[in-house]
């Protein structure tokens, strides 16, 4: 297409719809020709629902992006060999439509038309008489689940803390310079959450927009920070020694025991500390959360009595 206006786009789609009929939905990006009123009216009259992807997140339309990568690779080969790229592109499309997919195990034409079209390479599928089954759908679901688990482990994905009603700030996807902050100072409120897609409303102006959850960062209030901080119960020194003795060597255990020795009291200190204060000090040493080195007077001060 030499011009990608809304009118030329509708004309090109009309040629496809004449052969294949009207689809139920169309997934488009946020190009000007797709968000125009003319294109929206064209699809609405024909009962086509438009699904728009999140801005600056092409992974949401990953199937198209992956196909574009294969097409671009074929065009580079044609350019390097100084061949007609239009003819090579047609041969590539025919080969792709007659080749079983690695995920489904079926050709695209068989899934779309219910039959596999013939290509240059002879195949036994032309004489196949077995009734159709849904094994490919189960295979596709299983492989997608495995791919999702692998990608979640790779990206260390977890349960997000952003819910409906949370206030977030957005990432600057187009920073002006190196000194620009990573996140914008404008605060937004989450109105809806559908998977990784967020419907946000700016708190000050009321502007509504859609963003991917990876571009948002939750803003915590003082009460939320206090509630999210876990309170650690006091640990007994004996339990601490026993727990570390299972994973530490004998030398580490002896060093930990020396550091956690309960301080002793001499008879000369009886005039200074009474029995109640001594008991309090012993109790305080039992609930110590972390080990500490015993405080000793330097050797140079031991030649006289204070």
Backbone as CSV, one residue per row, in Angstrom:
resi,resn,N_x,N_y,N_z,CA_x,CA_y,CA_z,C_x,C_y,C_z
1,UNK,0.837,-1.185,0.000,0.000,0.000,0.000,0.882,1.249,0.000
2,UNK,0.651,2.108,-0.974,1.415,3.345,-1.063,0.912,4.389,-0.064
3,UNK,-0.370,4.329,0.273,-0.956,5.255,1.233,-1.720,4.434,2.272
4,UNK,-1.420,4.682,3.523,-2.047,3.898,4.600,-3.103,4.739,5.317
5,UNK,-3.973,5.339,4.551,-5.074,6.092,5.143,-6.200,5.131,5.520
6,UNK,-7.188,5.661,6.220,-8.320,4.827,6.627,-9.111,4.343,5.419
7,UNK,-9.248,5.201,4.384,-10.000,4.806,3.200,-9.330,3.679,2.433
8,UNK,-8.017,3.798,2.190,-7.308,2.737,1.467,-7.258,1.445,2.269
9,UNK,-7.204,1.555,3.579,-7.211,0.352,4.415,-8.543,-0.376,4.310
10,UNK,-9.631,0.367,4.305,-10.951,-0.260,4.165,-11.108,-0.914,2.797
11,UNK,-10.561,-0.287,1.752,-10.641,-0.882,0.421,-9.853,-2.184,0.342
12,UNK,-8.688,-2.221,0.959,-7.887,-3.441,0.932,-8.549,-4.556,1.743
13,UNK,-9.164,-4.196,2.856,-9.872,-5.208,3.640,-11.102,-5.732,2.908
14,UNK,-11.742,-4.873,2.116,-12.932,-5.309,1.379,-12.589,-6.419,0.392
15,UNK,-11.420,-6.353,-0.244,-11.003,-7.410,-1.168,-10.806,-8.741,-0.441
16,UNK,-10.333,-8.670,0.791,-10.139,-9.899,1.571,-11.477,-10.446,2.044
17,UNK,-12.374,-9.551,2.464,-13.674,-9.992,2.989,-14.553,-10.603,1.896
18,UNK,-14.351,-10.202,0.645,-15.139,-10.786,-0.443,-14.837,-12.271,-0.582
19,UNK,-13.599,-12.658,-0.393,-13.205,-14.056,-0.545,-13.453,-14.877,0.716
20,UNK,-13.233,-14.285,1.890,-13.244,-15.055,3.135,-14.392,-14.702,4.065
21,UNK,-15.110,-13.624,3.804,-16.191,-13.219,4.691,-15.705,-12.298,5.793
22,UNK,-16.649,-11.800,6.581,-16.323,-10.863,7.653,-15.888,-11.621,8.905
23,UNK,-14.806,-11.230,9.507,-14.396,-11.873,10.767,-15.205,-11.332,11.937
24,UNK,-15.102,-12.031,13.055,-15.786,-11.553,14.264,-15.017,-10.414,14.921
25,UNK,-13.697,-10.530,14.968,-12.865,-9.511,15.607,-11.649,-9.236,14.736
26,UNK,-11.070,-8.060,14.909,-9.812,-7.674,14.266,-8.943,-7.025,15.341
27,UNK,-7.714,-7.480,15.459,-6.763,-6.908,16.407,-5.857,-5.938,15.664
28,UNK,-5.849,-4.690,16.088,-5.068,-3.644,15.426,-4.250,-2.914,16.477
29,UNK,-3.226,-2.192,15.981,-2.442,-1.355,16.878,-3.079,0.039,16.927
30,UNK,-2.328,1.002,17.420,-2.878,2.343,17.609,-2.481,3.297,16.479
31,UNK,-2.377,2.766,15.245,-2.096,3.628,14.105,-3.244,4.581,13.813
32,UNK,-2.939,5.667,13.134,-3.967,6.685,12.869,-5.094,6.137,12.010
33,UNK,-4.751,5.267,11.053,-5.796,4.736,10.182,-6.723,3.787,10.914
34,UNK,-6.279,3.200,12.033,-7.105,2.244,12.771,-7.948,2.904,13.856
35,UNK,-7.528,4.053,14.344,-8.289,4.735,15.400,-9.191,5.825,14.836
36,UNK,-9.261,5.930,13.509,-10.099,6.960,12.894,-11.570,6.556,12.950
37,UNK,-12.442,7.539,12.810,-13.883,7.294,12.845,-14.339,6.524,11.603
38,UNK,-13.700,6.781,10.462,-14.089,6.088,9.230,-13.855,4.583,9.345
39,UNK,-12.725,4.195,9.876,-12.432,2.770,10.032,-13.326,2.142,11.090
40,UNK,-13.598,2.891,12.159,-14.473,2.368,13.208,-15.896,2.159,12.690
41,UNK,-16.397,3.099,11.890,-17.738,2.941,11.317,-17.785,1.784,10.324
42,UNK,-16.716,1.600,9.563,-16.676,0.506,8.584,-16.789,-0.851,9.277
43,UNK,-16.082,-1.016,10.377,-16.131,-2.290,11.103,-17.439,-2.448,11.879
44,UNK,-17.957,-1.353,12.421,-19.178,-1.437,13.220,-20.376,-1.818,12.357
45,UNK,-20.456,-1.278,11.143,-21.569,-1.600,10.251,-21.550,-3.073,9.867
46,UNK,-20.376,-3.664,9.756,-20.243,-5.064,9.348,-20.152,-6.021,10.530
47,UNK,-20.377,-5.512,11.734,-20.399,-6.367,12.914,-19.044,-6.901,13.314
48,UNK,-17.999,-6.131,13.069,-16.633,-6.539,13.408,-16.208,-5.790,14.659
49,UNK,-15.770,-6.532,15.666,-15.313,-5.924,16.919,-13.813,-5.655,16.833
50,UNK,-13.405,-4.451,17.200,-12.001,-4.054,17.130,-11.334,-4.250,18.485
51,UNK,-10.190,-4.930,18.468,-9.348,-5.084,19.657,-8.067,-4.296,19.435
52,UNK,-7.865,-3.254,20.224,-6.664,-2.432,20.100,-5.637,-2.878,21.122
53,UNK,-4.383,-2.926,20.700,-3.305,-3.333,21.595,-2.874,-2.163,22.471
54,UNK,-2.138,-2.473,23.523,-1.634,-1.452,24.433,-0.502,-0.679,23.767
55,UNK,-0.475,0.645,23.895,0.612,1.415,23.273,1.973,1.018,23.835
56,UNK,2.967,1.006,22.955,4.363,0.706,23.294,4.526,-0.679,23.926
57,UNK,3.660,-1.613,23.550,3.799,-2.986,24.045,3.455,-3.945,22.907
58,UNK,4.378,-4.134,21.937,4.084,-4.989,20.775,3.950,-6.459,21.127
59,UNK,4.413,-6.880,22.328,4.288,-8.289,22.712,2.836,-8.726,22.824
60,UNK,1.917,-7.771,23.004,0.507,-8.127,23.112,-0.034,-8.659,21.781
61,UNK,0.587,-8.261,20.691,0.208,-8.754,19.366,1.367,-9.570,18.803
62,UNK,1.824,-10.541,19.612,3.052,-11.260,19.300,2.976,-12.111,18.051
63,UNK,1.799,-12.659,17.711,1.689,-13.511,16.526,1.993,-12.727,15.250
64,UNK,1.483,-11.511,15.170,1.740,-10.688,13.984,3.197,-10.254,13.940
65,UNK,3.748,-9.872,15.093,5.146,-9.446,15.125,6.074,-10.591,14.733
66,UNK,5.747,-11.809,15.149,6.584,-12.957,14.771,6.489,-13.225,13.276
67,UNK,5.322,-13.085,12.694,5.177,-13.280,11.248,5.895,-12.184,10.477
68,UNK,5.863,-10.964,10.984,6.582,-9.871,10.322,8.083,-10.132,10.297
69,UNK,8.593,-10.758,11.343,10.018,-11.066,11.376,10.393,-12.075,10.297
70,UNK,9.537,-13.075,10.073,9.803,-14.059,9.019,9.706,-13.425,7.635
71,UNK,8.728,-12.555,7.432,8.586,-11.880,6.139,9.788,-10.986,5.866
72,UNK,10.228,-10.248,6.890,11.381,-9.370,6.710,12.643,-10.171,6.390
73,UNK,12.773,-11.343,6.990,13.927,-12.193,6.688,13.922,-12.625,5.230
74,UNK,12.729,-12.978,4.707,12.639,-13.379,3.305,12.940,-12.215,2.375
75,UNK,12.514,-11.019,2.717,12.796,-9.849,1.885,14.284,-9.531,1.860
76,UNK,14.964,-9.734,2.978,16.413,-9.505,3.008,17.144,-10.491,2.096
77,UNK,16.678,-11.744,2.077,17.305,-12.741,1.201,17.106,-12.362,-0.263
78,UNK,15.910,-11.922,-0.616,15.647,-11.519,-2.001,16.499,-10.325,-2.400
79,UNK,16.661,-9.386,-1.490,17.480,-8.213,-1.789,18.948,-8.592,-1.942
80,UNK,19.429,-9.524,-1.121,20.833,-9.935,-1.215,21.116,-10.693,-2.506
81,UNK,20.130,-11.449,-3.011,20.304,-12.216,-4.248,19.865,-11.446,-5.492
82,UNK,19.439,-10.187,-5.302,18.999,-9.337,-6.420,17.874,-9.999,-7.205
83,UNK,16.875,-10.495,-6.493,15.731,-11.162,-7.117,14.470,-10.328,-6.908
84,UNK,13.408,-10.718,-7.584,12.122,-10.031,-7.452,11.501,-10.412,-6.109
85,UNK,11.383,-9.452,-5.212,10.904,-9.763,-3.868,9.421,-10.117,-3.865
86,UNK,8.664,-9.613,-4.822,7.235,-9.943,-4.876,7.025,-11.421,-5.198
87,UNK,7.799,-11.937,-6.152,7.683,-13.348,-6.502,8.170,-14.239,-5.364
88,UNK,9.271,-13.853,-4.728,9.791,-14.643,-3.606,8.831,-14.627,-2.424
89,UNK,8.159,-13.502,-2.219,7.210,-13.423,-1.113,6.006,-14.331,-1.357
90,UNK,5.554,-14.422,-2.605,4.447,-15.328,-2.916,4.844,-16.788,-2.691
91,UNK,6.065,-17.147,-3.076,6.536,-18.511,-2.842,6.654,-18.814,-1.352
92,UNK,7.073,-17.825,-0.597,7.177,-18.030,0.854,5.798,-18.256,1.479
93,UNK,4.806,-17.481,1.056,3.457,-17.629,1.617,2.880,-19.002,1.282
94,UNK,3.090,-19.461,0.039,2.606,-20.789,-0.340,3.292,-21.875,0.486
95,UNK,4.588,-21.752,0.682,5.323,-22.735,1.482,4.847,-22.721,2.933
96,UNK,4.592,-21.528,3.467,4.150,-21.425,4.861,2.765,-22.040,5.044
97,UNK,1.867,-21.806,4.105,0.496,-22.311,4.236,0.386,-23.820,4.048
98,UNK,1.391,-24.444,3.422,1.351,-25.889,3.195,2.297,-26.661,4.098
99,UNK,2.914,-25.995,5.065,3.855,-26.648,5.985,3.200,-26.810,7.349
100,UNK,3.226,-28.010,7.936,2.656,-28.182,9.288,3.374,-27.303,10.309
101,UNK,2.595,-26.668,11.173,3.154,-25.791,12.199,3.768,-26.619,13.314
102,UNK,4.855,-26.099,13.900,5.562,-26.843,14.945,4.746,-26.973,16.220
103,UNK,3.811,-26.065,16.452,3.016,-26.108,17.685,1.762,-26.953,17.519
104,UNK,0.989,-26.679,16.479,-0.277,-27.394,16.288,-0.110,-28.721,15.561
105,UNK,0.961,-28.864,14.780,1.140,-30.071,13.991,0.286,-30.103,12.739
106,UNK,-0.446,-29.025,12.445,-1.311,-28.929,11.274,-0.883,-27.733,10.433
107,UNK,-1.251,-27.766,9.156,-0.955,-26.643,8.279,-1.951,-25.517,8.531
108,UNK,-1.563,-24.254,8.287,-2.514,-23.149,8.475,-3.763,-23.273,7.615
109,UNK,-3.624,-23.775,6.393,-4.808,-23.915,5.539,-5.761,-24.984,6.057
110,UNK,-5.228,-26.025,6.683,-6.106,-27.062,7.224,-6.904,-26.543,8.402
111,UNK,-6.297,-25.704,9.225,-7.020,-25.138,10.361,-8.000,-24.055,9.914
112,UNK,-7.679,-23.361,8.835,-8.520,-22.248,8.396,-9.631,-22.698,7.454
113,UNK,-9.289,-23.571,6.493,-10.267,-24.009,5.496,-10.773,-25.429,5.734
114,UNK,-10.136,-26.159,6.635,-10.521,-27.546,6.836,-9.857,-28.510,5.878
115,UNK,-8.926,-28.049,5.076,-8.200,-28.903,4.143,-6.835,-28.284,3.884
116,UNK,-5.903,-29.102,3.434,-4.559,-28.637,3.117,-4.428,-28.462,1.609
117,UNK,-4.055,-27.277,1.182,-3.877,-27.038,-0.250,-2.592,-27.706,-0.727
118,UNK,-2.536,-27.987,-2.009,-1.380,-28.667,-2.583,-0.270,-27.677,-2.888
119,UNK,0.949,-28.121,-2.665,2.120,-27.334,-2.999,2.999,-28.072,-3.985
120,UNK,4.246,-27.628,-4.116,5.173,-28.268,-5.041,5.625,-29.636,-4.540
121,UNK,5.753,-29.779,-3.230,6.282,-31.009,-2.661,5.141,-32.002,-2.485
122,UNK,5.238,-33.206,-3.038,4.180,-34.212,-2.840,4.088,-34.619,-1.379
123,UNK,2.880,-34.948,-0.944,2.648,-35.307,0.449,1.604,-36.404,0.521
124,UNK,1.737,-37.254,1.557,0.747,-38.305,1.781,-0.552,-37.754,2.352
125,UNK,-0.547,-36.490,2.744,-1.774,-35.901,3.291,-2.873,-35.810,2.246
126,UNK,-2.498,-35.879,0.953,-3.509,-35.810,-0.105,-4.420,-37.030,-0.099
127,UNK,-3.907,-38.185,0.380,-4.699,-39.417,0.385,-5.132,-39.787,1.796
128,UNK,-5.011,-38.868,2.731,-5.392,-39.157,4.114,-6.915,-39.216,4.224
129,UNK,-7.418,-40.307,4.808,-8.869,-40.501,4.924,-9.344,-40.529,6.364
130,UNK,-8.453,-40.333,7.338,-8.847,-40.388,8.744,-9.742,-39.198,9.072
131,UNK,-10.745,-39.371,9.936,-11.624,-38.248,10.303,-10.855,-37.211,11.108
132,UNK,-11.256,-35.963,11.021,-10.555,-34.918,11.776,-10.750,-35.101,13.275
133,UNK,-9.764,-34.648,14.033,-9.829,-34.736,15.485,-9.351,-33.423,16.079
134,UNK,-9.404,-33.352,17.386,-9.011,-32.131,18.105,-7.720,-32.321,18.877
135,UNK,-6.889,-33.262,18.452,-5.630,-33.471,19.162,-4.728,-32.252,19.068
136,UNK,-4.789,-31.546,17.945,-3.925,-30.381,17.769,-4.276,-29.279,18.765
137,UNK,-5.568,-29.169,19.116,-5.951,-28.150,20.101,-5.371,-28.469,21.474
138,UNK,-5.400,-29.752,21.861,-4.801,-30.141,23.136,-3.292,-29.943,23.106
139,UNK,-2.675,-30.280,22.004,-1.227,-30.101,21.877,-0.860,-28.621,21.954
140,UNK,-1.647,-27.791,21.299,-1.383,-26.352,21.326,-1.512,-25.799,22.739
141,UNK,-2.532,-26.230,23.480,-2.723,-25.740,24.839,-1.589,-26.184,25.760
142,UNK,-1.154,-27.437,25.628,-0.087,-27.957,26.488,1.225,-27.229,26.225
143,UNK,1.563,-27.037,24.949,2.817,-26.362,24.623,2.793,-24.896,25.039
144,UNK,1.630,-24.262,24.947,1.543,-22.871,25.391,1.695,-22.761,26.904
145,UNK,1.153,-23.726,27.643,1.317,-23.720,29.091,2.778,-23.919,29.474
146,UNK,3.465,-24.823,28.767,4.888,-25.029,29.039,5.696,-23.777,28.715
147,UNK,5.365,-23.144,27.596,6.060,-21.913,27.249,5.815,-20.802,28.250
148,UNK,4.588,-20.720,28.771,4.268,-19.702,29.770,5.052,-19.940,31.062
149,UNK,5.113,-21.195,31.519,5.860,-21.497,32.737,7.345,-21.197,32.564
150,UNK,7.898,-21.538,31.408,9.311,-21.268,31.161,9.594,-19.776,31.123
151,UNK,8.731,-19.011,30.479,8.941,-17.566,30.389,8.728,-16.895,31.740
152,UNK,7.797,-17.403,32.547,7.593,-16.840,33.881,8.820,-17.062,34.758
153,UNK,9.434,-18.247,34.652,10.664,-18.490,35.414,11.804,-17.623,34.910
154,UNK,11.871,-17.414,33.601,12.942,-16.607,33.033,12.824,-15.154,33.466
155,UNK,11.612,-14.629,33.477,11.396,-13.227,33.851,11.129,-13.037,35.339
156,UNK,11.138,-14.160,36.094,10.851,-14.108,37.533,9.506,-13.431,37.790
157,UNK,8.532,-13.844,37.034,7.201,-13.252,37.161,6.532,-13.736,38.435
158,UNK,5.800,-12.870,39.058,5.069,-13.191,40.281,3.736,-12.475,40.309
159,UNK,3.033,-12.660,41.392,1.733,-12.015,41.553,1.956,-10.532,41.813
160,UNK,1.362,-9.684,40.984,1.542,-8.253,41.131,0.732,-7.682,42.286
161,UNK,1.193,-6.545,42.781,0.509,-5.881,43.887,-0.430,-4.784,43.413
162,UNK,-0.578,-4.620,42.100,-1.458,-3.589,41.552,-2.849,-4.176,41.358
163,UNK,-3.835,-3.578,42.007,-5.220,-4.020,41.913,-6.101,-2.831,41.535
164,UNK,-7.382,-3.097,41.354,-8.332,-2.024,41.045,-8.421,-1.081,42.242
165,UNK,-8.242,0.203,41.996,-8.238,1.192,43.053,-6.855,1.633,43.469
166,UNK,-5.811,0.919,43.040,-4.447,1.299,43.392,-4.048,2.553,42.629
167,UNK,-3.123,3.293,43.215,-2.587,4.481,42.569,-1.168,4.178,42.101
168,UNK,-0.879,4.541,40.858,0.384,4.178,40.241,0.970,5.384,39.530
169,UNK,2.256,5.272,39.213,2.946,6.205,38.325,3.408,5.419,37.107
170,UNK,3.537,6.097,35.972,3.851,5.440,34.708,5.297,5.684,34.311
171,UNK,5.850,4.715,33.610,7.228,4.791,33.140,7.317,5.695,31.922
172,UNK,8.396,6.481,31.849,8.631,7.339,30.695,9.187,6.494,29.551
173,UNK,8.322,6.087,28.625,8.771,5.257,27.505,9.543,6.074,26.476
174,UNK,9.373,7.387,26.482,10.107,8.277,25.580,10.798,9.362,26.396
175,UNK,11.883,9.025,27.109,12.559,10.038,27.934,13.221,11.093,27.062
176,UNK,13.223,12.329,27.560,13.806,13.416,26.789,15.315,13.346,26.714
177,UNK,15.971,13.068,27.836,17.424,12.983,27.876,17.826,12.051,29.009
178,UNK,19.118,11.947,29.260,19.621,11.042,30.287,19.246,11.482,31.694
179,UNK,18.946,12.753,31.862,18.602,13.259,33.184,17.111,13.148,33.484
180,UNK,16.338,12.679,32.543,14.901,12.526,32.773,14.649,11.382,33.744
181,UNK,13.688,11.505,34.640,13.395,10.416,35.588,12.809,9.209,34.875
182,UNK,12.944,8.059,35.504,12.426,6.823,34.915,10.900,6.836,34.904
183,UNK,10.285,7.334,35.980,8.826,7.369,36.085,8.345,8.809,36.118
184,UNK,7.185,9.036,35.521,6.582,10.360,35.494,5.992,10.684,36.863
185,UNK,5.861,11.967,37.147,5.345,12.391,38.451,3.823,12.380,38.528
186,UNK,3.130,12.203,37.409,1.671,12.181,37.422,1.175,10.886,38.052
187,UNK,0.138,10.998,38.866,-0.424,9.847,39.576,-1.728,9.430,38.897
188,UNK,-1.878,8.129,38.698,-3.060,7.571,38.049,-3.722,6.560,38.982
189,UNK,-5.012,6.388,38.792,-5.782,5.404,39.554,-6.246,4.289,38.616
190,UNK,-6.128,3.051,39.083,-6.494,1.892,38.277,-8.013,1.718,38.323
191,UNK,-8.661,1.824,37.158,-10.109,1.632,37.067,-10.476,0.185,36.750
192,UNK,-9.738,-0.428,35.835,-9.996,-1.816,35.451,-8.666,-2.526,35.249
193,UNK,-8.681,-3.834,35.458,-7.499,-4.668,35.248,-7.931,-5.949,34.558
194,UNK,-7.398,-6.167,33.360,-7.707,-7.371,32.587,-6.396,-8.014,32.164
195,UNK,-5.946,-9.002,32.942,-4.653,-9.613,32.661,-3.535,-8.619,32.926
196,UNK,-2.736,-8.338,31.891,-1.662,-7.353,32.012,-2.078,-5.984,31.486
197,UNK,-3.336,-5.804,31.172,-3.845,-4.547,30.620,-4.534,-3.754,31.715
198,UNK,-4.162,-2.488,31.859,-4.713,-1.617,32.894,-5.451,-0.451,32.246
199,UNK,-6.600,-0.129,32.805,-7.327,1.076,32.435,-7.099,2.093,33.540
200,UNK,-6.416,3.196,33.195,-5.977,4.175,34.185,-6.694,5.501,33.969
201,UNK,-6.825,6.229,35.066,-7.401,7.574,35.032,-6.495,8.498,35.825
202,UNK,-6.071,9.583,35.195,-5.215,10.541,35.876,-5.999,11.231,36.984
203,UNK,-5.384,11.349,38.145,-6.083,11.865,39.317,-6.446,13.331,39.138
204,UNK,-5.555,14.137,38.578,-5.795,15.576,38.492,-6.725,15.945,37.341
205,UNK,-6.470,15.425,36.149,-7.231,15.833,34.969,-8.384,14.897,34.628
206,UNK,-8.371,13.661,35.123,-9.414,12.701,34.792,-9.245,12.032,33.445
207,UNK,-8.088,12.186,32.803,-7.828,11.575,31.504,-7.711,10.066,31.655
208,UNK,-8.351,9.321,30.750,-8.366,7.856,30.798,-7.457,7.313,29.702
209,UNK,-6.663,6.304,30.028,-5.771,5.671,29.061,-5.567,4.212,29.435
210,UNK,-4.994,3.461,28.493,-4.698,2.043,28.694,-3.187,1.851,28.642
211,UNK,-2.669,1.078,29.595,-1.237,0.796,29.659,-1.020,-0.649,30.079
212,UNK,0.178,-1.163,29.767,0.557,-2.481,30.248,1.033,-2.380,31.683
213,UNK,0.838,-3.441,32.441,1.138,-3.402,33.869,2.630,-3.252,34.137
214,UNK,3.487,-3.650,33.171,4.925,-3.506,33.366,5.379,-2.057,33.309
215,UNK,4.553,-1.166,32.756,4.888,0.251,32.691,4.369,1.023,33.900
216,UNK,3.745,0.351,34.844,3.156,1.013,36.011,3.881,0.575,37.274
217,UNK,3.960,1.480,38.229,4.568,1.212,39.532,3.640,1.748,40.614
218,UNK,3.338,0.898,41.579,2.368,1.264,42.605,2.949,2.311,43.541
219,UNK,2.097,3.257,43.942,2.467,4.292,44.905,1.903,3.886,46.256
220,UNK,2.768,3.683,47.231,2.356,3.234,48.553,2.154,4.435,49.471
221,UNK,1.117,4.340,50.299,0.897,5.324,51.349,1.598,4.876,52.623
222,UNK,1.608,5.744,53.632,2.286,5.408,54.882,1.616,4.238,55.585
223,UNK,0.285,4.170,55.546,-0.423,3.067,56.204,-0.155,1.746,55.504
224,UNK,-0.056,1.751,54.156,0.221,0.518,53.425,1.628,0.021,53.678
225,UNK,2.594,0.945,53.813,3.966,0.520,54.089,4.074,-0.127,55.455
226,UNK,3.335,0.414,56.450,3.380,-0.182,57.788,2.734,-1.553,57.801
227,UNK,1.636,-1.718,57.042,0.957,-3.012,57.032,1.733,-4.054,56.253
228,UNK,2.518,-3.628,55.240,3.284,-4.579,54.444,4.563,-5.016,55.127
229,UNK,5.031,-4.281,56.153,6.273,-4.649,56.829,6.004,-5.793,57.778
230,UNK,6.618,-6.970,57.580,6.366,-8.103,58.473,7.027,-7.900,59.819
231,UNK,6.306,-8.274,60.866,6.851,-8.191,62.221,7.517,-9.502,62.559
232,UNK,8.805,-9.459,62.979,9.583,-10.645,63.271,9.463,-10.980,64.741
233,UNK,8.998,-12.184,65.104,8.895,-12.534,66.516,10.269,-12.744,67.117
234,UNK,10.434,-12.482,68.409,11.736,-12.686,69.050,12.095,-14.153,69.051
235,UNK,13.382,-14.419,68.853,13.906,-15.775,68.803,14.740,-16.044,70.045
236,UNK,14.675,-17.253,70.539,15.503,-17.682,71.649,16.902,-17.990,71.137
237,UNK,17.885,-17.737,71.970,19.265,-17.955,71.553,19.528,-19.432,71.323
238,UNK,18.960,-20.291,72.156,19.187,-21.725,72.000,18.611,-22.226,70.674
239,UNK,17.427,-21.751,70.292,16.843,-22.149,69.011,17.669,-21.629,67.837
240,UNK,18.247,-20.432,67.993,19.076,-19.882,66.939,20.327,-20.723,66.735
241,UNK,20.923,-21.170,67.831,22.135,-21.990,67.739,21.814,-23.337,67.121
242,UNK,20.695,-23.955,67.536,20.327,-25.256,66.997,19.986,-25.167,65.512
243,UNK,19.310,-24.076,65.092,18.949,-23.935,63.686,20.158,-23.728,62.803
244,UNK,21.145,-22.974,63.276,22.329,-22.734,62.462,23.309,-23.891,62.508
245,UNK,23.227,-24.722,63.548,24.143,-25.850,63.642,23.863,-26.884,62.574
246,UNK,22.627,-26.924,62.026,22.296,-27.912,61.001,22.937,-27.573,59.667
247,UNK,23.150,-26.295,59.393,23.694,-25.886,58.097,25.105,-25.348,58.193
248,UNK,25.648,-25.188,59.373,26.986,-24.643,59.540,27.943,-25.741,59.944
249,UNK,29.234,-25.490,59.787,30.263,-26.439,60.193,30.468,-26.368,61.690
250,UNK,31.317,-27.279,62.214,31.558,-27.323,63.654,32.280,-26.080,64.130
251,UNK,33.174,-25.534,63.275,33.886,-24.321,63.675,32.942,-23.138,63.771
252,UNK,31.999,-23.044,62.813,31.027,-21.954,62.875,30.139,-22.082,64.099
253,UNK,29.805,-23.314,64.481,28.953,-23.526,65.641,29.669,-23.106,66.917
254,UNK,30.958,-23.454,67.024,31.689,-23.079,68.232,31.875,-21.576,68.315
255,UNK,32.134,-20.927,67.149,32.306,-19.485,67.170,31.007,-18.777,67.534
256,UNK,29.873,-19.297,67.041,28.578,-18.707,67.378,28.262,-18.893,68.848
257,UNK,28.637,-20.043,69.431,28.368,-20.294,70.844,29.193,-19.368,71.722
258,UNK,30.464,-19.111,71.308,31.300,-18.205,72.094,30.754,-16.789,72.064
259,UNK,30.245,-16.388,70.906,29.724,-15.023,70.793,28.422,-14.830,71.549
260,UNK,27.664,-15.896,71.752,26.355,-15.797,72.384,26.402,-16.227,73.840
261,UNK,27.574,-16.178,74.478,27.688,-16.562,75.881,26.982,-15.539,76.753
262,UNK,26.201,-16.035,77.697,25.465,-15.157,78.603,26.442,-14.477,79.557
263,UNK,26.413,-13.172,79.676,27.355,-12.481,80.570,27.155,-12.918,82.024
264,UNK,28.289,-13.056,82.727,28.292,-13.478,84.132,28.479,-12.264,85.030
265,UNK,28.108,-12.427,86.292,28.183,-11.349,87.281,29.019,-11.839,88.460
266,UNK,29.923,-10.992,88.903,30.802,-11.312,90.029,30.159,-10.863,91.342
267,UNK,30.724,-11.399,92.414,30.168,-11.044,93.722,30.417,-9.583,94.054
268,UNK,31.512,-9.016,93.486,31.796,-7.613,93.781,30.774,-6.669,93.179
269,UNK,30.016,-7.182,92.217,28.996,-6.335,91.593,27.670,-6.393,92.307
270,UNK,27.614,-7.116,93.407,26.331,-7.257,94.105,25.867,-5.943,94.689
271,UNK,26.854,-5.068,95.060,26.459,-3.783,95.633,25.881,-2.857,94.579
272,UNK,26.289,-3.056,93.348,25.824,-2.159,92.300,24.504,-2.625,91.682
273,UNK,24.442,-3.949,91.399,23.239,-4.509,90.785,22.549,-5.402,91.787
274,UNK,21.309,-5.189,91.968,20.544,-6.070,92.832,20.079,-7.287,92.044
275,UNK,19.416,-8.168,92.706,19.005,-9.423,92.068,17.980,-9.194,90.962
276,UNK,17.105,-8.216,91.147,16.085,-7.970,90.120,16.707,-7.456,88.832
277,UNK,17.679,-6.538,88.928,18.321,-6.019,87.723,19.158,-7.091,87.049
278,UNK,19.780,-7.938,87.826,20.554,-9.033,87.238,19.655,-9.976,86.460
279,UNK,18.474,-10.264,87.003,17.536,-11.132,86.299,17.052,-10.480,85.001
280,UNK,16.845,-9.152,85.008,16.423,-8.454,83.804,17.495,-8.506,82.726
281,UNK,18.762,-8.382,83.122,19.837,-8.453,82.145,19.939,-9.839,81.534
282,UNK,19.750,-10.858,82.350,19.793,-12.217,81.826,18.627,-12.471,80.864
283,UNK,17.440,-11.967,81.216,16.298,-12.123,80.318,16.512,-11.363,79.009
284,UNK,17.127,-10.187,79.091,17.379,-9.405,77.885,18.359,-10.102,76.964
285,UNK,19.341,-10.816,77.540,20.299,-11.543,76.709,19.661,-12.731,76.017
286,UNK,18.588,-13.278,76.599,17.938,-14.447,76.011,17.162,-14.062,74.756
287,UNK,16.558,-12.877,74.732,15.726,-12.463,73.606,16.503,-11.622,72.605
288,UNK,17.840,-11.642,72.674,18.630,-10.892,71.718,18.393,-11.431,70.315
289,UNK,18.101,-10.548,69.370,17.791,-10.989,68.020,19.051,-11.314,67.232
290,UNK,20.149,-10.620,67.474,21.368,-10.832,66.713,22.547,-11.044,67.668
291,UNK,23.537,-11.859,67.255,24.711,-12.063,68.124,25.569,-10.812,68.190
292,UNK,26.274,-10.638,69.282,27.141,-9.486,69.457,28.407,-9.921,70.188
293,UNK,29.472,-9.180,69.992,30.733,-9.501,70.649,30.691,-9.048,72.106
294,UNK,31.230,-9.866,73.001,31.254,-9.446,74.418,32.189,-8.259,74.623
295,UNK,31.749,-7.307,75.431,32.548,-6.108,75.703,33.550,-6.408,76.820
296,UNK,34.839,-6.240,76.528,35.904,-6.474,77.504,36.746,-5.215,77.656
297,UNK,37.249,-5.019,78.850,38.094,-3.860,79.107,39.469,-4.096,78.501
298,UNK,40.073,-3.105,77.852,41.400,-3.287,77.260,42.433,-3.723,78.295
299,UNK,43.451,-4.426,77.825,44.487,-4.965,78.724,45.267,-3.846,79.404
300,UNK,45.472,-2.720,78.720,46.287,-1.647,79.292,45.616,-0.985,80.493
301,UNK,44.288,-1.236,80.672,43.587,-0.655,81.809,43.417,-1.645,82.950
302,UNK,44.046,-2.816,82.868,43.884,-3.822,83.906,44.962,-3.750,84.991
303,UNK,45.855,-2.770,84.951,46.899,-2.650,85.973,46.443,-1.851,87.184
304,UNK,45.202,-1.403,87.186,44.692,-0.698,88.361,43.200,-0.928,88.441
305,UNK,42.646,-0.612,89.598,41.225,-0.809,89.859,40.552,0.546,89.876
306,UNK,39.468,0.652,89.113,38.727,1.919,89.092,37.929,2.101,90.368
